[in-house]
Amino acid sequence: MAQKKHRVFFDISIGGEEAGRIEMDLYQKDAPLLAENFRALCAGDAVDPEGNKISFKGTIIHRAVTEYMVHGGDHKNGNGTGGGSIFGEKFPDVEVPTRPHTPRVLTTAQAMPKIPKKHAPGTPYPFKCGSQFFICVKKAPWLDNQHVVFGKVRKGMDVVWAINKQGSCSGTMSQVVKIYDCGQIP
């Protein structure tokens, strides 16, 4: 039986011009905490532990590494140094990284030390997650067993590639890429 998935979207602008929509399916069964945090930040019903509304709406994609990924989700500082979740600034994620990092996957950008080589794949590791995420544009097997995949781009990969083209080898952006709207699709 296929697992139930929430579907969410980002409406993107590049350099102030509308670029299109990205639709994503979230893996609730595989990664319930990450999926719910991301869904709430998209839907606009996210509240941090202090009672402040938090959302991806109006945030920027602050980093794109050419031919690798696009990185966003910092709703506090907009530069990759902040974020926060519905569970607190950073929450320990007990979800196990099991899915491969292939094109289209939505995965965690987490604060954590590198997993020790002696750590057995498929066993929990204390990831520290917030609101930051990235979308792979190409296969990235070095991330397998390091970051938890919690969703996948369903539609709009052309928009993801357009964002990626604004990046560089270092991740510096050539134009401002903004999530000007976001939400949950019924």
N, C-alpha and C positions, 0 to 999 in steps of 0.2 A: 504494500500500500504506500503510495506517495505521501510524503509528509506535507502537512499544511504549511503554506508560506504566506507571510505578509508581503504585500507589494507596495513599494514606495517609489517616489520620484524626486528628481532634482530638475529644475528649469535653470539653464546655464546661460550666462552672457560672457562673451569674450571681448575685451576692449570696449565695453559698453554696448555691444551689439548682441542681440539675441542669437544664441547658437543652437538651441534645441533642448530636447528633454532626454534624460537618462532614466529608465525604469529599472528597478532592481527587485529581485525576489530575495527574501530573507529566510534563512534556514532556522526556524524556530526550534525544531526538534534537536538538531545538532548543536546549536549554540544559543540556548534560550536567553541568557543574560545579555549577550552581545546583540542579538536580534531585537530584543525588547528595547534596549537602550537606543539603538539606531532608529527603530520605528518611532519611538517617542520624540526623538530629536527631529525627525522628518515631519511627523504629524503635527507638531506644534503643541503637544500636550505634555512636554517634558518640564519637570520642575526639579531643581537641584535640592539637596538636603536642607538648604537655608530658605527654601520657598521661592527662589527666583526662577522665572521662566527662562528656559534655554532652548535654542533651536539652531538648526543649520541655516535657516533662512537669513540671507544677507551676508553669509560668511564667504570667504574666498578659498579657492584651491591655491594654497600657498607654495606648492612644490610640484614639479613634474620632471621626472628623469626620463630623457629621451629613450624610446623603445623599451621602457621598463614599466613605469607606473605613474599615476597621478595621486596626489596626497592632499587631503583636506580635513576639515572637522574641528579646527581650532576656533571655537566660538567666543573665546575670551580675548586672545591677543592677535589672532589672524596670521601668525607667523610660524606655527608649529611648536611654540613653547607653552601653550596653554590648552585648555579644554575643560573636561569635567563631564560627569555623567549623572544620570538619575540616581545612581547609587553612591555618589560622592565624587570627590576630585578624581581619584583613581580607584578602581575596584579590583580586588583579586579575582581573576577569572579562573574558574575551575574547569572550564571546558577544554577538551583535549583536541589539539590540532591533528586532524585526520585527513582532511581533503587536500589535494595537491593544488599548488599555485599555478593555475593555467590562465590564459587570457580570459577576461571578463570577471574574475573573482573579486569579491569585496572582502577585505581582510583587515585585521587589527593593525594599527600602528601603536604599539604599546611601549611603555617604559619598563624595561627589564634588562637584567644582564643577559648575556648570551647563555643559552642552555648548555650546561656542561656536557661534554662528549659521553660521559658515563650515564647520562639520563636515558632511560629506556623509552623509545618512541611508543606512543599510544598510552602513556601514563600521564596523569595530571602534573602540571608545572605551574607555579604561581605567577602567571602573567599579571601585569598591572595595566588595566585598560581605562580609557576615558572616552572621549568623543572622537578622537582622531582615527582615520581610516585611510586605506588606499585601495585603488583599483588597478589590477595588473593589466597591461596591454599585451604582454608576451609571457610565455612560460617562465617561471622563476622557481626552479626546484630547490634552490638553496634556502628558500623560505619554508619549505615543508618541514613540519615538526617544530617550527619556530613561532609562527603566527597562526592564529585561528581564522579560517575562512568561515564567514557567517552569512554569505549571500553571493549573488551573481547578477551581473547586468543582463536583463532580459531584452531590452530595446535601448537603442541609442549609443551603441558602441562607436558609431561614427562621431558622435559628440565627444566621447572619451578620447578618441584619437585626435580630434581637433584641439582638445585641451593639452594633450601630450605634446603636440607640435609647438605649443607656446613655451615649453620647458627647454632644458638643456642637459648636458651630461652632468652638471653639478646640481641640477634641480631648480636653478634660478628661472623665474618666469619672465617672459618678454612682454606680456600684457596681463592686465588684471582679469582673472577668471573668477566670476562670482556665481554663487548659488542664489539667484534672485528670488526663487520660490521653491518650495518643497512641500511634500505632503504624503499622505497614505492613499492608495488607490483601493476602493472597495472591491 
